[in-house]
Every structure is written in structure tokens, then in C-alpha cells.
Amino acid sequence: MAILLVCAPAPLAAQVPAQPQFDRPARLIETCRIATSPETTLAEAFPRLAKCERPASPSVNGTLWRAYSPPADALLDEFMVWRLMIDNHRVDRLDLWLIMKDGEVKRLRYDATAPNREWATGNYFSMPFHAHGALDTLIVRQNQTVGVSMARPPWMMPAREFASYDRNQAIFYGASVGMLLLTILFHSSLFFAIRRRFQLIYCAHVVLLLIYGLCYSNAIRLVAPFVTADGVSRLLGFAMGMATATGLAFIIEFLERGVIP
């Protein structure tokens, strides 16, 4: 007599929705950008941002409004304290409005000229906010901005995760700055043995890269805490432009003029 064994399939495990990972910042999505006069209020700018019929160029000088939508999976916990990071623009002040899904409006302000301003590694303005509800739109007004051709989108992450993230970023920049310092010391000391002019040009090139690295990290605040956001942007532009010039000068001097057409 044959015995038939029937094995019932095991029930499938319940599908647990994946929780968003906040070990890295979440990027905000820009929905519109307009330029207005300095006297324009939020009530006047909001309809234009909603329609977005005439988006402004990023290189506009003056008052620039930007509207952002948060990532879809970022604001699941409406009671969480968040850290917002905005790219360092040449502005004197930022005004921010949190437009909640229930219609409530909350305002934040950031003084880019204050020496004690919060500043995240990577050359970002940094500020905390507590939405106390579901966030629909974030609007940023850049006052007296000097137009730029490229601006990195803002980032946000839980404030409790920000400290460890910013520390890791600072370690990376610190290691890079340390290597540049060692390079400067090595080649400047080697100059006394070889006596070639291209070594001094190379040292100048690395010094400018060092200034660029200091501006991109929080280390510039240790050297010059009084430097404003506009000053940091000017130092970045100067350092990169001069680093390119000294790099070309080093190549010409190192290969000798007769080799280069």
C-alpha cells in the first residue's frame, strides 16, 4: 500500500516595507526658479513658482526664488528633526519657507555673513528644522545673489545622523589637506638641493589647491572664521583659476619651452 505524503507549502513571509536609509543625505528636487524684485513677497512669488511659466537662468543677479519638493520617501516621520544643507551661493541672506501639506507656512532665516553661522563640510550652508507635519514644498529666496552657472541641489537628512556623516566628510577633507601640506613641505625643501624653478611653480600650484581644499571644508573657519560666504566663493574662484594657470606654467617649465609647440 502506497502512502502519499502531501507537504503543504510554507506561508510566504510577510512583506515588510523597506525603511529609507538615512546614512547619506537625500537630494531635494528643484521644481521652479524665478527672479523678482527685492520687494516681492511670498504671496506674490508663490503663484509664479506654481505655474513656472518663465523659469529664470541660474546666472541671474539680484533676488532669486527656488522651489523644491522633498524626496518621496524622506519625510515618513513627521516628528523628526532634519538638517538642511544648501550650496554656498554668493548671497547676504537666505529666507526659507516650509509649505506644509495642510497649508501651514513656516519661515526660517539664514544669515550668510554671520561669523557663527552653521556650515557643513563640503561648502554647504547648514540649518536644522522641525516640520511638525508633512512637508509639501520648500521655497528658498536668495537675497542679493550673484548668479552662478551651476548650483548643487540642497540636501537633507535627519539631524541625529548628520553628526557622523559630517565627521566622515571632515576626515576625508582633512586627509586631503594633510597630504597637500606634506607635498608642499617636501618639494620646497627639495628645491634647495636641485635648484630648479619648476619646483617653486609646483609648490605655488599645490598651495592654491590647499586654499581650495580649505574653502571646501570647515577648516577655513579655523584659519579665518571672519570670512563670509561671499568671501569663500571668491577664494574658491581665485584659487581654482590660479591653480590652473600655475599648473600650465609648471608643465611649460618642466618640459622646457623648446618641446612645447
C-alpha positions as protocol buffer text, in pm:
chain_id: "A"
residue {
  index: 1
  type: MET
  ca { x: 0 y: 0 z: 0 }
}
residue {
  index: 2
  type: ALA
  ca { x: 149 y: 328 z: -107 }
}
residue {
  index: 3
  type: ILE
  ca { x: 138 y: 619 z: 129 }
}
residue {
  index: 4
  type: LEU
  ca { x: 108 y: 959 z: -27 }
}
residue {
  index: 5
  type: LEU
  ca { x: 268 y: 1239 z: 170 }
}
residue {
  index: 6
  type: VAL
  ca { x: 143 y: 1585 z: 89 }
}
residue {
  index: 7
  type: CYS
  ca { x: 355 y: 1872 z: 213 }
}
residue {
  index: 8
  type: ALA
  ca { x: 168 y: 2198 z: 235 }
}
residue {
  index: 9
  type: PRO
  ca { x: 372 y: 2494 z: 117 }
}
residue {
  index: 10
  type: ALA
  ca { x: 502 y: 2715 z: 393 }
}
residue {
  index: 11
  type: PRO
  ca { x: 326 y: 3053 z: 412 }
}
residue {
  index: 12
  type: LEU
  ca { x: 516 y: 3334 z: 248 }
}
residue {
  index: 13
  type: ALA
  ca { x: 685 y: 3574 z: 485 }
}
residue {
  index: 14
  type: ALA
  ca { x: 504 y: 3900 z: 522 }
}
residue {
  index: 15
  type: GLN
  ca { x: 649 y: 4164 z: 300 }
}
residue {
  index: 16
  type: VAL
  ca { x: 793 y: 4431 z: 527 }
}
residue {
  index: 17
  type: PRO
  ca { x: 824 y: 4765 z: 351 }
}
residue {
  index: 18
  type: ALA
  ca { x: 1183 y: 4877 z: 327 }
}
residue {
  index: 19
  type: GLN
  ca { x: 1265 y: 5166 z: 551 }
}
residue {
  index: 20
  type: PRO
  ca { x: 1455 y: 5454 z: 392 }
}
residue {
  index: 21
  type: GLN
  ca { x: 1825 y: 5466 z: 470 }
}
residue {
  index: 22
  type: PHE
  ca { x: 1946 y: 5797 z: 606 }
}
residue {
  index: 23
  type: ASP
  ca { x: 2320 y: 5727 z: 624 }
}
residue {
  index: 24
  type: ARG
  ca { x: 2358 y: 5967 z: 331 }
}
residue {
  index: 25
  type: PRO
  ca { x: 2168 y: 6290 z: 255 }
}
residue {
  index: 26
  type: ALA
  ca { x: 1860 y: 6284 z: 34 }
}
residue {
  index: 27
  type: ARG
  ca { x: 1853 y: 6528 z: -254 }
}
residue {
  index: 28
  type: LEU
  ca { x: 1573 y: 6779 z: -296 }
}
residue {
  index: 29
  type: ILE
  ca { x: 1425 y: 6826 z: -643 }
}
residue {
  index: 30
  type: GLU
  ca { x: 1405 y: 7176 z: -788 }
}
residue {
  index: 31
  type: THR
  ca { x: 1064 y: 7243 z: -944 }
}
residue {
  index: 32
  type: CYS
  ca { x: 1097 y: 7610 z: -1040 }
}
residue {
  index: 33
  type: ARG
  ca { x: 1330 y: 7912 z: -1028 }
}
residue {
  index: 34
  type: ILE
  ca { x: 1224 y: 8275 z: -1080 }
}
residue {
  index: 35
  type: ALA
  ca { x: 1386 y: 8618 z: -1044 }
}
residue {
  index: 36
  type: THR
  ca { x: 1196 y: 8906 z: -884 }
}
residue {
  index: 37
  type: SER
  ca { x: 1250 y: 9248 z: -732 }
}
residue {
  index: 38
  type: PRO
  ca { x: 1369 y: 9262 z: -369 }
}
residue {
  index: 39
  type: GLU
  ca { x: 1025 y: 9383 z: -253 }
}
residue {
  index: 40
  type: THR
  ca { x: 841 y: 9073 z: -380 }
}
residue {
  index: 41
  type: THR
  ca { x: 662 y: 8881 z: -105 }
}
residue {
  index: 42
  type: LEU
  ca { x: 590 y: 8510 z: -74 }
}
residue {
  index: 43
  type: ALA
  ca { x: 223 y: 8569 z: -158 }
}
residue {
  index: 44
  type: GLU
  ca { x: 328 y: 8728 z: -488 }
}
residue {
  index: 45
  type: ALA
  ca { x: 601 y: 8477 z: -573 }
}
residue {
  index: 46
  type: PHE
  ca { x: 418 y: 8157 z: -484 }
}
residue {
  index: 47
  type: PRO
  ca { x: 170 y: 8163 z: -778 }
}
residue {
  index: 48
  type: ARG
  ca { x: 455 y: 8224 z: -1020 }
}
residue {
  index: 49
  type: LEU
  ca { x: 652 y: 7936 z: -870 }
}
residue {
  index: 50
  type: ALA
  ca { x: 348 y: 7710 z: -901 }
}
residue {
  index: 51
  type: LYS
  ca { x: 295 y: 7794 z: -1270 }
}
residue {
  index: 52
  type: CYS
  ca { x: 667 y: 7829 z: -1356 }
}
residue {
  index: 53
  type: GLU
  ca { x: 592 y: 7985 z: -1694 }
}
residue {
  index: 54
  type: ARG
  ca { x: 920 y: 8177 z: -1718 }
}
residue {
  index: 55
  type: PRO
  ca { x: 1199 y: 7996 z: -1532 }
}
residue {
  index: 56
  type: ALA
  ca { x: 1495 y: 8220 z: -1454 }
}
residue {
  index: 57
  type: SER
  ca { x: 1853 y: 8149 z: -1552 }
}
residue {
  index: 58
  type: PRO
  ca { x: 2088 y: 8038 z: -1271 }
}
residue {
  index: 59
  type: SER
  ca { x: 2318 y: 8327 z: -1363 }
}
residue {
  index: 60
  type: VAL
  ca { x: 2066 y: 8594 z: -1260 }
}
residue {
  index: 61
  type: ASN
  ca { x: 2190 y: 8863 z: -1023 }
}
residue {
  index: 62
  type: GLY
  ca { x: 1959 y: 9001 z: -756 }
}
residue {
  index: 63
  type: THR
  ca { x: 1671 y: 8823 z: -584 }
}
residue {
  index: 64
  type: LEU
  ca { x: 1625 y: 8460 z: -686 }
}
residue {
  index: 65
  type: TRP
  ca { x: 1345 y: 8228 z: -569 }
}
residue {
  index: 66
  type: ARG
  ca { x: 1378 y: 7849 z: -586 }
}
residue {
  index: 67
  type: ALA
  ca { x: 1106 y: 7595 z: -514 }
}
residue {
  index: 68
  type: TYR
  ca { x: 1196 y: 7239 z: -411 }
}
residue {
  index: 69
  type: SER
  ca { x: 997 y: 6925 z: -342 }
}
residue {
  index: 70
  type: PRO
  ca { x: 1129 y: 6679 z: -82 }
}
residue {
  index: 71
  type: PRO
  ca { x: 1210 y: 6318 z: -180 }
}
residue {
  index: 72
  type: ALA
  ca { x: 903 y: 6094 z: -170 }
}
residue {
  index: 73
  type: ASP
  ca { x: 1040 y: 5859 z: 97 }
}
residue {
  index: 74
  type: ALA
  ca { x: 1229 y: 6114 z: 307 }
}
residue {
  index: 75
  type: LEU
  ca { x: 959 y: 6256 z: 533 }
}
residue {
  index: 76
  type: LEU
  ca { x: 791 y: 5946 z: 669 }
}
residue {
  index: 77
  type: ASP
  ca { x: 841 y: 6059 z: 1028 }
}
residue {
  index: 78
  type: GLU
  ca { x: 679 y: 6398 z: 1062 }
}
residue {
  index: 79
  type: PHE
  ca { x: 819 y: 6448 z: 1414 }
}
residue {
  index: 80
  type: MET
  ca { x: 1182 y: 6406 z: 1315 }
}
residue {
  index: 81
  type: VAL
  ca { x: 1429 y: 6697 z: 1334 }
}
residue {
  index: 82
  type: TRP
  ca { x: 1602 y: 6744 z: 998 }
}
residue {
  index: 83
  type: ARG
  ca { x: 1925 y: 6905 z: 887 }
}
residue {
  index: 84
  type: LEU
  ca { x: 1910 y: 7104 z: 562 }
}
residue {
  index: 85
  type: MET
  ca { x: 2222 y: 7174 z: 356 }
}
residue {
  index: 86
  type: ILE
  ca { x: 2218 y: 7442 z: 84 }
}
residue {
  index: 87
  type: ASP
  ca { x: 2500 y: 7512 z: -159 }
}
residue {
  index: 88
  type: ASN
  ca { x: 2716 y: 7814 z: -72 }
}
residue {
  index: 89
  type: HIS
  ca { x: 2596 y: 8091 z: -301 }
}
residue {
  index: 90
  type: ARG
  ca { x: 2723 y: 8448 z: -302 }
}
residue {
  index: 91
  type: VAL
  ca { x: 2433 y: 8591 z: -102 }
}
residue {
  index: 92
  type: ASP
  ca { x: 2395 y: 8805 z: 208 }
}
residue {
  index: 93
  type: ARG
  ca { x: 2087 y: 8624 z: 343 }
}
residue {
  index: 94
  type: LEU
  ca { x: 1860 y: 8327 z: 278 }
}
residue {
  index: 95
  type: ASP
  ca { x: 1489 y: 8318 z: 357 }
}
residue {
  index: 96
  type: LEU
  ca { x: 1320 y: 7979 z: 365 }
}
residue {
  index: 97
  type: TRP
  ca { x: 955 y: 7884 z: 381 }
}
residue {
  index: 98
  type: LEU
  ca { x: 823 y: 7537 z: 464 }
}
residue {
  index: 99
  type: ILE
  ca { x: 489 y: 7488 z: 290 }
}
residue {
  index: 100
  type: MET
  ca { x: 307 y: 7207 z: 472 }
}
residue {
  index: 101
  type: LYS
  ca { x: 51 y: 6978 z: 311 }
}
residue {
  index: 102
  type: ASP
  ca { x: -220 y: 7120 z: 539 }
}
residue {
  index: 103
  type: GLY
  ca { x: -147 y: 7473 z: 411 }
}
residue {
  index: 104
  type: GLU
  ca { x: 54 y: 7594 z: 710 }
}
residue {
  index: 105
  type: VAL
  ca { x: 357 y: 7810 z: 630 }
}
residue {
  index: 106
  type: LYS
  ca { x: 671 y: 7823 z: 844 }
}
residue {
  index: 107
  type: ARG
  ca { x: 960 y: 8063 z: 789 }
}
residue {
  index: 108
  type: LEU
  ca { x: 1333 y: 8022 z: 854 }
}
residue {
  index: 109
  type: ARG
  ca { x: 1618 y: 8268 z: 802 }
}
residue {
  index: 110
  type: TYR
  ca { x: 1990 y: 8218 z: 749 }
}
residue {
  index: 111
  type: ASP
  ca { x: 2249 y: 8494 z: 769 }
}
residue {
  index: 112
  type: ALA
  ca { x: 2534 y: 8405 z: 532 }
}
residue {
  index: 113
  type: THR
  ca { x: 2752 y: 8688 z: 666 }
}
residue {
  index: 114
  type: ALA
  ca { x: 2740 y: 8586 z: 1034 }
}
residue {
  index: 115
  type: PRO
  ca { x: 3077 y: 8452 z: 1158 }
}
residue {
  index: 116
  type: ASN
  ca { x: 2900 y: 8196 z: 1378 }
}
residue {
  index: 117
  type: ARG
  ca { x: 2679 y: 8059 z: 1100 }
}
residue {
  index: 118
  type: GLU
  ca { x: 2638 y: 7683 z: 1077 }
}
residue {
  index: 119
  type: TRP
  ca { x: 2835 y: 7538 z: 791 }
}
residue {
  index: 120
  type: ALA
  ca { x: 2861 y: 7176 z: 676 }
}
residue {
  index: 121
  type: THR
  ca { x: 3172 y: 7018 z: 531 }
}
residue {
  index: 122
  type: GLY
  ca { x: 3164 y: 7038 z: 153 }
}
residue {
  index: 123
  type: ASN
  ca { x: 3090 y: 7413 z: 145 }
}
residue {
  index: 124
  type: TYR
  ca { x: 2721 y: 7394 z: 237 }
}
residue {
  index: 125
  type: PHE
  ca { x: 2506 y: 7627 z: 442 }
}
residue {
  index: 126
  type: SER
  ca { x: 2355 y: 7416 z: 717 }
}
residue {
  index: 127
  type: MET
  ca { x: 2047 y: 7464 z: 933 }
}
residue {
  index: 128
  type: PRO
  ca { x: 1812 y: 7242 z: 1134 }
}
residue {
  index: 129
  type: PHE
  ca { x: 1435 y: 7247 z: 1105 }
}
residue {
  index: 130
  type: HIS
  ca { x: 1145 y: 7064 z: 1265 }
}
residue {
  index: 131
  type: ALA
  ca { x: 850 y: 7037 z: 1028 }
}
residue {
  index: 132
  type: HIS
  ca { x: 594 y: 6903 z: 1281 }
}
residue {
  index: 133
  type: GLY
  ca { x: 396 y: 6771 z: 986 }
}
residue {
  index: 134
  type: ALA
  ca { x: 406 y: 6656 z: 625 }
}
residue {
  index: 135
  type: LEU
  ca { x: 619 y: 6890 z: 412 }
}
residue {
  index: 136
  type: ASP
  ca { x: 490 y: 6966 z: 62 }
}
residue {
  index: 137
  type: THR
  ca { x: 725 y: 7235 z: -76 }
}
residue {
  index: 138
  type: LEU
  ca { x: 1038 y: 7415 z: 39 }
}
residue {
  index: 139
  type: ILE
  ca { x: 1094 y: 7765 z: -102 }
}
residue {
  index: 140
  type: VAL
  ca { x: 1430 y: 7943 z: -80 }
}
residue {
  index: 141
  type: ARG
  ca { x: 1481 y: 8313 z: -151 }
}
residue {
  index: 142
  type: GLN
  ca { x: 1839 y: 8419 z: -219 }
}
residue {
  index: 143
  type: ASN
  ca { x: 1878 y: 8787 z: -140 }
}
residue {
  index: 144
  type: GLN
  ca { x: 2130 y: 8992 z: -339 }
}
residue {
  index: 145
  type: THR
  ca { x: 2274 y: 8683 z: -501 }
}
residue {
  index: 146
  type: VAL
  ca { x: 2548 y: 8688 z: -761 }
}
residue {
  index: 147
  type: GLY
  ca { x: 2446 y: 8449 z: -1039 }
}
residue {
  index: 148
  type: VAL
  ca { x: 2630 y: 8122 z: -1091 }
}
residue {
  index: 149
  type: SER
  ca { x: 2619 y: 7881 z: -1382 }
}
residue {
  index: 150
  type: MET
  ca { x: 2590 y: 7569 z: -1167 }
}
residue {
  index: 151
  type: ALA
  ca { x: 2442 y: 7513 z: -821 }
}
residue {
  index: 152
  type: ARG
  ca { x: 2425 y: 7183 z: -639 }
}
residue {
  index: 153
  type: PRO
  ca { x: 2074 y: 7095 z: -518 }
}
residue {
  index: 154
  type: PRO
  ca { x: 2006 y: 7111 z: -144 }
}
residue {
  index: 155
  type: TRP
  ca { x: 2031 y: 6800 z: 70 }
}
residue {
  index: 156
  type: MET
  ca { x: 1850 y: 6695 z: 384 }
}
residue {
  index: 157
  type: MET
  ca { x: 1893 y: 6421 z: 638 }
}
residue {
  index: 158
  type: PRO
  ca { x: 1788 y: 6351 z: 999 }
}
residue {
  index: 159
  type: ALA
  ca { x: 1980 y: 6565 z: 1245 }
}
residue {
  index: 160
  type: ARG
  ca { x: 2070 y: 6259 z: 1452 }
}
residue {
  index: 161
  type: GLU
  ca { x: 2255 y: 6110 z: 1152 }
}
residue {
  index: 162
  type: PHE
  ca { x: 2417 y: 6433 z: 1040 }
}
residue {
  index: 163
  type: ALA
  ca { x: 2695 y: 6446 z: 1301 }
}
residue {
  index: 164
  type: SER
  ca { x: 2851 y: 6115 z: 1199 }
}
residue {
  index: 165
  type: TYR
  ca { x: 2810 y: 6192 z: 827 }
}
residue {
  index: 166
  type: ASP
  ca { x: 2974 y: 6534 z: 859 }
}
residue {
  index: 167
  type: ARG
  ca { x: 3255 y: 6386 z: 1069 }
}
residue {
  index: 168
  type: ASN
  ca { x: 3334 y: 6130 z: 798 }
}
residue {
  index: 169
  type: GLN
  ca { x: 3335 y: 6403 z: 534 }
}
residue {
  index: 170
  type: ALA
  ca { x: 3566 y: 6616 z: 752 }
}
residue {
  index: 171
  type: ILE
  ca { x: 3809 y: 6323 z: 791 }
}
residue {
  index: 172
  type: PHE
  ca { x: 3826 y: 6286 z: 411 }
}
residue {
  index: 173
  type: TYR
  ca { x: 3896 y: 6657 z: 358 }
}
residue {
  index: 174
  type: GLY
  ca { x: 4140 y: 6661 z: 649 }
}
residue {
  index: 175
  type: ALA
  ca { x: 4341 y: 6377 z: 497 }
}
residue {
  index: 176
  type: SER
  ca { x: 4349 y: 6555 z: 161 }
}
residue {
  index: 177
  type: VAL
  ca { x: 4463 y: 6883 z: 316 }
}
residue {
  index: 178
  type: GLY
  ca { x: 4729 y: 6698 z: 515 }
}
residue {
  index: 179
  type: MET
  ca { x: 4868 y: 6532 z: 201 }
}
residue {
  index: 180
  type: LEU
  ca { x: 4885 y: 6871 z: 27 }
}
residue {
  index: 181
  type: LEU
  ca { x: 5077 y: 7016 z: 322 }
}
residue {
  index: 182
  type: LEU
  ca { x: 5326 y: 6728 z: 311 }
}
residue {
  index: 183
  type: THR
  ca { x: 5367 y: 6778 z: -65 }
}
residue {
  index: 184
  type: ILE
  ca { x: 5444 y: 7148 z: -16 }
}
residue {
  index: 185
  type: LEU
  ca { x: 5699 y: 7078 z: 256 }
}
residue {
  index: 186
  type: PHE
  ca { x: 5871 y: 6804 z: 55 }
}
residue {
  index: 187
  type: HIS
  ca { x: 5909 y: 6996 z: -271 }
}
residue {
  index: 188
  type: SER
  ca { x: 6003 y: 7325 z: -105 }
}
residue {
  index: 189
  type: SER
  ca { x: 6282 y: 7151 z: 88 }
}
residue {
  index: 190
  type: LEU
  ca { x: 6391 y: 6966 z: -227 }
}
residue {
  index: 191
  type: PHE
  ca { x: 6434 y: 7298 z: -405 }
}
residue {
  index: 192
  type: PHE
  ca { x: 6746 y: 7374 z: -203 }
}
residue {
  index: 193
  type: ALA
  ca { x: 6908 y: 7055 z: -340 }
}
residue {
  index: 194
  type: ILE
  ca { x: 6804 y: 7074 z: -706 }
}
residue {
  index: 195
  type: ARG
  ca { x: 6751 y: 7449 z: -754 }
}
residue {
  index: 196
  type: ARG
  ca { x: 6503 y: 7427 z: -1039 }
}
residue {
  index: 197
  type: ARG
  ca { x: 6238 y: 7692 z: -1089 }
}
residue {
  index: 198
  type: PHE
  ca { x: 5964 y: 7446 z: -1181 }
}
residue {
  index: 199
  type: GLN
  ca { x: 5971 y: 7320 z: -819 }
}
residue {
  index: 200
  type: LEU
  ca { x: 5868 y: 7663 z: -689 }
}
residue {
  index: 201
  type: ILE
  ca { x: 5593 y: 7684 z: -951 }
}
residue {
  index: 202
  type: TYR
  ca { x: 5472 y: 7341 z: -846 }
}
residue {
  index: 203
  type: CYS
  ca { x: 5471 y: 7445 z: -480 }
}
residue {
  index: 204
  type: ALA
  ca { x: 5264 y: 7752 z: -570 }
}
residue {
  index: 205
  type: HIS
  ca { x: 5023 y: 7524 z: -758 }
}
residue {
  index: 206
  type: VAL
  ca { x: 4980 y: 7296 z: -455 }
}
residue {
  index: 207
  type: VAL
  ca { x: 4937 y: 7595 z: -220 }
}
residue {
  index: 208
  type: LEU
  ca { x: 4645 y: 7713 z: -434 }
}
residue {
  index: 209
  type: LEU
  ca { x: 4495 y: 7364 z: -426 }
}
residue {
  index: 210
  type: LEU
  ca { x: 4537 y: 7375 z: -48 }
}
residue {
  index: 211
  type: ILE
  ca { x: 4340 y: 7702 z: -32 }
}
residue {
  index: 212
  type: TYR
  ca { x: 4070 y: 7539 z: -247 }
}
residue {
  index: 213
  type: GLY
  ca { x: 4056 y: 7242 z: -8 }
}
residue {
  index: 214
  type: LEU
  ca { x: 4036 y: 7468 z: 296 }
}
residue {
  index: 215
  type: CYS
  ca { x: 3745 y: 7658 z: 141 }
}
residue {
  index: 216
  type: TYR
  ca { x: 3559 y: 7337 z: 62 }
}
residue {
  index: 217
  type: SER
  ca { x: 3590 y: 7213 z: 418 }
}
residue {
  index: 218
  type: ASN
  ca { x: 3524 y: 7358 z: 759 }
}
residue {
  index: 219
  type: ALA
  ca { x: 3897 y: 7408 z: 806 }
}
residue {
  index: 220
  type: ILE
  ca { x: 3875 y: 7761 z: 663 }
}
residue {
  index: 221
  type: ARG
  ca { x: 3679 y: 7859 z: 974 }
}
residue {
  index: 222
  type: LEU
  ca { x: 3979 y: 7760 z: 1189 }
}
residue {
  index: 223
  type: VAL
  ca { x: 4214 y: 7975 z: 982 }
}
residue {
  index: 224
  type: ALA
  ca { x: 3981 y: 8269 z: 908 }
}
residue {
  index: 225
  type: PRO
  ca { x: 3646 y: 8248 z: 1093 }
}
residue {
  index: 226
  type: PHE
  ca { x: 3553 y: 8601 z: 981 }
}
residue {
  index: 227
  type: VAL
  ca { x: 3533 y: 8509 z: 609 }
}
residue {
  index: 228
  type: THR
  ca { x: 3179 y: 8548 z: 475 }
}
residue {
  index: 229
  type: ALA
  ca { x: 3002 y: 8322 z: 225 }
}
residue {
  index: 230
  type: ASP
  ca { x: 3084 y: 8570 z: -50 }
}
residue {
  index: 231
  type: GLY
  ca { x: 3449 y: 8568 z: 59 }
}
residue {
  index: 232
  type: VAL
  ca { x: 3464 y: 8189 z: 46 }
}
residue {
  index: 233
  type: SER
  ca { x: 3317 y: 8189 z: -306 }
}
residue {
  index: 234
  type: ARG
  ca { x: 3570 y: 8448 z: -421 }
}
residue {
  index: 235
  type: LEU
  ca { x: 3856 y: 8248 z: -269 }
}
residue {
  index: 236
  type: LEU
  ca { x: 3731 y: 7935 z: -445 }
}
residue {
  index: 237
  type: GLY
  ca { x: 3721 y: 8109 z: -782 }
}
residue {
  index: 238
  type: PHE
  ca { x: 4061 y: 8271 z: -733 }
}
residue {
  index: 239
  type: ALA
  ca { x: 4226 y: 7951 z: -610 }
}
residue {
  index: 240
  type: MET
  ca { x: 4095 y: 7736 z: -896 }
}
residue {
  index: 241
  type: GLY
  ca { x: 4177 y: 7995 z: -1162 }
}
residue {
  index: 242
  type: MET
  ca { x: 4530 y: 8048 z: -1035 }
}
residue {
  index: 243
  type: ALA
  ca { x: 4581 y: 7675 z: -981 }
}
residue {
  index: 244
  type: THR
  ca { x: 4503 y: 7621 z: -1350 }
}
residue {
  index: 245
  type: ALA
  ca { x: 4748 y: 7897 z: -1450 }
}
residue {
  index: 246
  type: THR
  ca { x: 5031 y: 7768 z: -1229 }
}
residue {
  index: 247
  type: GLY
  ca { x: 4964 y: 7413 z: -1349 }
}
residue {
  index: 248
  type: LEU
  ca { x: 5014 y: 7521 z: -1709 }
}
residue {
  index: 249
  type: ALA
  ca { x: 5322 y: 7722 z: -1612 }
}
residue {
  index: 250
  type: PHE
  ca { x: 5467 y: 7416 z: -1436 }
}
residue {
  index: 251
  type: ILE
  ca { x: 5415 y: 7197 z: -1745 }
}
residue {
  index: 252
  type: ILE
  ca { x: 5583 y: 7454 z: -1970 }
}
residue {
  index: 253
  type: GLU
  ca { x: 5876 y: 7498 z: -1732 }
}
residue {
  index: 254
  type: PHE
  ca { x: 5917 y: 7125 z: -1663 }
}
residue {
  index: 255
  type: LEU
  ca { x: 5907 y: 7014 z: -2028 }
}
residue {
  index: 256
  type: GLU
  ca { x: 6112 y: 7318 z: -2141 }
}
residue {
  index: 257
  type: ARG
  ca { x: 5987 y: 7570 z: -2392 }
}
residue {
  index: 258
  type: GLY
  ca { x: 6154 y: 7410 z: -2695 }
}
residue {
  index: 259
  type: VAL
  ca { x: 5948 y: 7089 z: -2656 }
}
residue {
  index: 260
  type: ILE
  ca { x: 5604 y: 7256 z: -2650 }
}
residue {
  index: 261
  type: PRO
  ca { x: 5472 y: 7384 z: -2987 }
}
